[in-house]
Amino acid sequence: MIPFKCDRCGKTGYAEDHKAGENVQCPNCKLYTPVPNHRRVSRAFGERSEKAAGATTPPFRTGEMGSGTDSGRAASTISTECDNSPILVHARQVPGGTKQWVEWVTSVRRGTAKSALGFLFTCLAVLLGIGIVVAYVETNKPQSGGPGACMMALFAGAGSLVFSLFRYARRVRAPHALEALKKDSRAPVLLLRTFRDDYSSLGGYSERGGFLTFNQGGDKTFEEFMFDLLSLCGPVIAIGRPGEATPPLGAFRFWVHNDNWKKVVEQLLEEARYVVMVMGKLSSPIPSTGPEANRRFDAQEGDLAAAEVPIQGEGLTWEVNRLFALKDLSKVILVMPPIPENEALPRWGRYVELSHGRLSPYRGGEIAATFTADGVCKVVRANATGWFAKSYRRDLDAYRQSFFVG
């Protein structure tokens, strides 16, 4: 038997020898905690543990899983380490690659007309803001008695409208990814996600307004948070939704034809400084043969290919498989979006399944995961709150504490 100390309640328990390196349920608090010896064998294909097999297997090294064959996966030994220390994102400059993928990118969406439209919206927002300021000054004169509650509410509503106009103008004026790469020669940071997560909000992450917006601000998206963080490392780029005229704020968008997006992603996986995947909902496992296996991807539901027959999340599933086939996993960062625990648990489990044991099992409050050059998985988790029923908050503070740019 192997003694272990629960990370949650601090009580000591005992696990069988073949549970070494696995997560077991604490007999006291009933939550899962790791057993000492963080090295374990992938059980995706029913292998026995190192203890049960009676053999010594060298630690897992990145790239030992071969080309994705079952035999390559079965022979792998997985190392995991969950120290909950912030993920270090290096901001040092790394030159860009050959950009061979550029030939498959469609024409730059932003033309003279669109630039003029963005400038027009900006001017309109400025004029409305000035009008609000002038109206407030006039109503705040002593002889006018000052603005009443209804007038202040009207000013606040007008300020919110001006703030929205400023943000929309920024969306219209947003440069194409190729334009951003021309101005910034560093290797790009590739952001992978489902399209449905483009407008996901992050609690507490907001933008303050100024005097033109009557101090009215608004919430910013989770993607904007990741963009603001990762921009210190290089230009953050992402494939845009097909047919999207005005992309959301965040990563610089580029568009590709549906039959070329896989080629673009494969080249960018090798060329990118970092590959950051927002862990969206993946498709369920489907049979390897039969009509279900021949169905394509649904772009509208968040995938990168326009579908003949839609299957929700299958495009992202393909990207996850390609991600874990990389020789250099140290550039990969997986980030759980701000969703509740009941959604995060099955979602994380699906990624663990596709990683064939490279990703650590779910323990609660997972925020992000990355890998060392030796293939060791490092996971950052949110702090648990509550005395009896543990809960986790994926809020702004939790995400800020999970990353360190240096």
C-alpha positions in Angstrom: 0.0 0.0 0.0 1.1 3.5 -0.8 0.4 6.3 1.8 -0.8 9.6 0.4 -1.8 13.0 1.7 -5.0 14.6 0.4 -4.4 18.0 -1.3 -7.9 19.1 -0.2 -8.4 18.1 3.4 -4.8 17.2 4.4 -5.8 13.7 5.7 -3.7 10.7 5.1 -5.0 7.7 3.1 -3.6 4.6 1.5 -3.8 3.3 -2.1 -2.9 0.0 -3.7 0.6 -0.2 -5.3 -0.8 -0.3 -8.8 -2.5 3.1 -8.2 0.9 4.8 -8.1 0.8 8.1 -10.1 -3.0 8.0 -10.4 -5.8 10.0 -8.9 -7.7 8.2 -6.2 -10.7 9.3 -4.1 -9.9 10.5 -0.6 -11.7 8.4 2.0 -12.3 11.5 4.2 -13.5 14.3 1.8 -14.4 12.0 -1.1 -12.5 14.3 -3.6 -9.8 13.0 -5.9 -6.1 13.5 -5.1 -2.9 12.2 -6.7 -1.0 9.3 -5.3 2.8 9.8 -5.1 5.0 8.9 -8.1 3.6 11.1 -10.9 4.6 8.7 -13.6 1.9 6.4 -15.0 1.2 4.3 -18.1 -1.6 5.4 -20.4 -4.6 3.2 -20.0 -6.2 4.2 -23.2 -5.6 0.7 -24.6 -5.8 -1.3 -21.4 -2.1 -1.5 -20.4 -1.1 -2.5 -16.9 0.8 -0.1 -14.7 4.5 -0.2 -14.3 4.1 -2.1 -11.1 1.7 -4.6 -12.5 3.8 -5.2 -15.6 7.0 -5.6 -13.6 9.0 -3.7 -16.2 10.8 -0.4 -16.2 9.9 2.0 -18.9 11.8 5.2 -19.6 10.1 8.5 -18.8 7.9 9.9 -21.6 9.6 12.2 -24.0 7.8 14.4 -26.4 7.4 12.8 -29.8 7.5 9.2 -28.6 3.9 8.6 -29.5 4.9 8.3 -33.1 2.5 9.3 -35.9 -0.6 8.7 -33.9 -0.8 4.9 -34.3 -2.2 2.8 -31.6 1.0 1.0 -31.1 2.9 4.2 -30.6 0.4 5.4 -28.0 0.3 2.1 -26.2 4.1 2.1 -25.8 4.2 5.5 -24.2 4.8 6.3 -20.5 3.1 9.5 -19.4 4.5 11.9 -16.9 2.3 14.4 -15.1 3.1 17.0 -12.5 0.4 19.3 -11.0 2.3 21.9 -8.9 -0.3 24.7 -9.5 2.4 27.2 -10.2 1.6 29.9 -12.8 2.3 29.1 -16.5 5.4 31.0 -17.6 4.8 32.7 -21.0 8.1 33.9 -22.5 8.0 37.4 -24.0 11.3 37.3 -25.7 11.4 38.0 -29.4 11.4 35.0 -31.7 11.6 35.6 -35.5 8.8 34.5 -37.7 9.0 31.6 -40.1 8.5 31.2 -43.8 4.7 31.8 -43.7 4.0 29.3 -46.5 0.4 29.2 -45.3 -0.2 32.7 -46.6 -0.8 31.5 -50.1 -4.1 29.9 -48.9 -5.4 33.0 -47.2 -8.2 34.8 -48.9 -7.8 38.4 -49.9 -7.5 41.0 -47.2 -11.0 41.8 -46.0 -10.2 45.4 -44.9 -10.3 47.7 -47.9 -10.5 51.5 -48.3 -14.3 51.4 -47.9 -14.2 49.5 -44.7 -11.5 51.8 -43.3 -13.6 54.8 -44.2 -16.6 53.1 -42.5 -14.6 52.5 -39.3 -13.4 56.2 -39.3 -17.1 57.3 -39.8 -18.3 55.3 -36.8 -15.4 56.8 -34.7 -16.3 60.3 -35.7 -20.0 59.6 -35.0 -19.1 58.4 -31.5 -16.9 61.4 -30.8 -19.7 63.8 -31.9 -22.3 62.1 -29.8 -19.8 62.1 -26.8 -19.2 65.8 -27.3 -23.0 66.4 -27.4 -23.5 64.5 -24.1 -20.8 66.6 -22.5 -22.3 69.9 -23.7 -25.8 68.9 -22.7 -24.6 67.9 -19.2 -22.7 71.2 -18.8 -25.8 73.1 -19.8 -28.2 71.3 -17.5 -25.7 71.5 -14.6 -25.7 75.3 -14.5 -27.0 76.9 -11.3 -29.9 78.6 -13.0 -31.1 75.4 -14.5 -31.3 73.7 -11.2 -29.1 70.8 -12.2 -30.0 67.6 -14.0 -32.6 65.4 -12.4 -32.6 61.7 -12.0 -34.3 61.1 -15.3 -31.8 63.3 -17.1 -28.9 61.5 -15.5 -30.3 58.2 -16.5 -30.6 59.6 -20.1 -27.0 60.7 -20.0 -25.9 57.3 -18.8 -27.8 55.5 -21.5 -26.4 57.9 -24.2 -22.9 57.3 -22.7 -23.3 53.5 -23.0 -24.4 54.0 -26.7 -21.3 56.0 -27.4 -19.1 53.4 -25.7 -20.7 50.7 -27.9 -20.1 52.8 -31.0 -16.4 53.2 -30.1 -16.0 49.4 -29.7 -17.8 48.7 -32.9 -15.6 51.2 -34.7 -12.5 49.4 -33.4 -14.0 46.1 -34.8 -14.5 47.6 -38.2 -11.0 49.2 -38.2 -9.3 46.0 -37.0 -6.4 45.0 -39.3 -6.2 41.8 -41.1 -3.8 39.2 -39.7 -1.5 39.6 -42.6 -1.3 43.3 -42.0 -0.5 42.7 -38.4 2.3 40.3 -39.3 3.8 42.8 -41.7 4.1 45.3 -38.9 5.3 42.7 -36.3 8.1 40.3 -37.5 7.9 38.0 -34.5 6.6 34.5 -34.7 2.8 34.5 -34.3 0.7 33.1 -31.4 -2.0 30.9 -32.8 -5.3 31.0 -31.0 -7.6 27.9 -31.6 -11.2 27.9 -30.4 -14.7 27.2 -31.4 -16.5 30.2 -33.0 -19.2 30.0 -30.3 -16.6 31.2 -27.8 -15.7 34.4 -29.6 -18.0 36.4 -27.5 -17.6 34.6 -24.1 -17.3 37.1 -21.3 -14.9 37.0 -18.3 -16.3 38.2 -15.0 -14.6 41.3 -13.8 -12.7 42.0 -17.0 -14.1 45.3 -18.3 -13.1 48.5 -20.0 -13.6 51.9 -18.4 -15.2 54.7 -20.3 -14.1 58.3 -20.4 -15.7 61.7 -20.3 -17.1 61.3 -23.8 -19.0 58.2 -22.7 -20.1 59.8 -19.5 -17.8 57.4 -17.6 -19.9 54.4 -19.0 -17.8 51.4 -19.8 -18.6 47.7 -20.5 -17.4 44.1 -20.3 -14.6 42.8 -22.4 -14.5 39.2 -23.7 -12.4 36.3 -22.6 -10.7 36.4 -26.0 -9.7 40.0 -25.3 -8.1 38.9 -22.1 -6.1 36.2 -23.8 -5.1 38.7 -26.6 -3.9 41.3 -24.1 -1.8 38.7 -22.3 -0.4 36.9 -25.3 0.3 40.1 -27.4 3.5 40.5 -25.3 4.8 37.3 -27.0 3.9 38.0 -30.6 1.0 38.9 -32.9 -2.0 36.8 -31.9 -3.8 35.5 -34.9 -6.9 33.2 -35.4 -8.9 31.9 -38.3 -12.1 34.0 -38.8 -15.6 32.6 -39.0 -16.5 31.9 -42.7 -18.6 34.8 -44.1 -17.9 37.0 -41.1 -17.8 40.7 -42.2 -16.9 42.3 -38.9 -14.8 40.1 -36.5 -15.0 40.5 -32.7 -12.3 42.3 -30.8 -9.3 40.2 -29.9 -7.0 38.1 -32.1 -6.2 39.4 -35.6 -8.4 37.4 -38.0 -7.6 35.9 -41.4 -9.9 33.8 -43.6 -9.2 30.7 -45.7 -11.2 28.6 -48.1 -12.9 25.6 -46.5 -10.8 23.0 -48.3 -7.5 24.6 -47.2 -8.0 25.3 -43.5 -6.4 22.1 -42.4 -3.2 22.8 -44.4 -3.1 26.3 -42.8 -3.5 25.0 -39.3 -0.9 22.3 -39.7 1.7 24.8 -40.9 0.9 27.3 -38.2 1.2 24.6 -35.5 4.8 24.2 -36.5 5.5 27.9 -37.1 3.7 29.5 -34.2 5.6 30.7 -31.1 2.7 29.4 -28.9 -0.4 27.5 -29.7 -3.2 28.4 -27.3 -6.4 26.4 -27.4 -9.5 27.6 -25.6 -11.0 24.3 -24.6 -14.3 24.3 -26.4 -16.9 21.6 -26.5 -15.7 18.6 -28.6 -17.7 16.2 -30.6 -18.6 12.9 -29.1 -16.7 9.8 -30.3 -18.1 8.4 -33.5 -17.7 5.0 -35.1 -14.6 4.5 -37.3 -16.8 3.1 -40.1 -20.2 3.7 -41.4 -22.1 6.8 -42.4 -21.4 8.7 -39.2 -17.6 8.5 -39.9 -18.0 10.2 -43.2 -19.8 13.3 -42.0 -18.0 16.6 -42.1 -17.6 19.7 -39.9 -20.1 22.4 -39.1 -18.7 25.9 -39.3 -21.7 27.6 -37.8 -21.6 25.4 -34.7 -18.0 26.5 -34.0 -15.8 24.4 -36.4 -13.4 25.5 -39.0 -15.0 23.9 -42.1 -18.3 24.4 -43.8 -20.2 21.2 -43.5 -21.9 18.9 -45.9 -23.5 17.3 -42.8 -22.9 19.0 -39.5 -21.3 17.4 -36.5 -20.9 19.7 -33.6 -17.3 20.3 -32.5 -15.6 17.8 -34.9 -13.4 20.5 -36.5 -12.0 21.3 -33.1 -11.6 17.6 -32.4 -9.3 17.3 -35.4 -7.3 20.2 -34.2 -6.8 18.6 -30.7 -5.6 15.4 -32.3 -3.1 17.4 -34.4 -2.1 19.4 -31.4 -1.1 16.3 -29.4 0.8 15.0 -32.4 3.3 17.8 -32.2 6.9 17.0 -31.4 7.3 20.1 -29.3 4.4 20.2 -26.8 6.1 23.0 -24.8 4.5 25.5 -27.1 1.0 24.3 -26.3 -1.2 26.0 -23.8 -4.7 24.7 -23.1 -7.1 27.1 -21.4 -10.4 26.3 -19.9 -12.9 29.1 -20.6 -14.9 30.6 -17.7 -17.6 27.9 -17.5 -19.1 26.1 -14.4 -17.7 22.9 -13.0 -20.5 20.7 -14.3 -19.5 21.7 -17.8 -15.8 21.8 -17.3 -15.5 18.2 -15.9 -16.8 16.3 -19.0 -15.1 18.7 -21.3 -11.7 18.2 -19.7 -12.3 14.5 -19.7 -12.8 14.5 -23.4 -9.4 16.3 -23.9 -7.7 13.7 -21.6 -9.1 11.0 -23.8 -7.8 12.5 -27.0 -4.4 13.2 -25.4 -4.1 9.5 -24.5 -3.0 10.2 -21.0 -0.7 13.2 -21.7 -3.1 15.6 -20.0 -3.7 15.1 -16.3 -7.1 13.9 -15.1 -9.6 16.4 -13.8 -9.4 17.2 -10.1 -11.5 20.4 -9.9 -11.0 24.1 -10.8 -8.7 23.5 -13.8 -7.7 26.8 -15.4 -4.9 25.9 -17.8 -2.4 23.3 -18.7 0.9 23.2 -20.5 3.8 20.8 -21.0 7.6 20.9 -20.5 10.1 19.9 -23.1 10.1 16.4 -21.6 6.3 16.1 -21.9 5.5 16.6 -18.3 2.0 18.1 -18.0 1.7 21.1 -15.6 -1.8 22.2 -14.6 -3.0 25.4 -12.9 -6.1 25.2 -10.8 -8.4 27.8 -9.2 -8.4 27.8 -5.4 -11.3 26.0 -3.8 -13.8 27.9 -1.7 -16.4 26.6 0.8 -16.0 24.4 3.9 -18.2 21.4 2.8 -19.1 21.6 -0.8 -16.0 22.7 -2.7 -16.6 25.3 -5.5 -14.2 27.0 -7.9 -14.5 30.5 -9.5 -13.0 31.0 -12.9 -12.9 34.8 -12.7 -10.5 37.5 -13.7 -8.3 37.0 -10.6 -8.0 33.3 -11.2 -6.9 33.7 -14.7 -4.4 36.5 -13.9 -2.8 34.3 -11.2 -2.5 31.4 -13.7 -0.1 33.1 -16.1 3.2 34.9 -15.7 4.7 36.8 -18.7 8.5 37.1 -18.4 
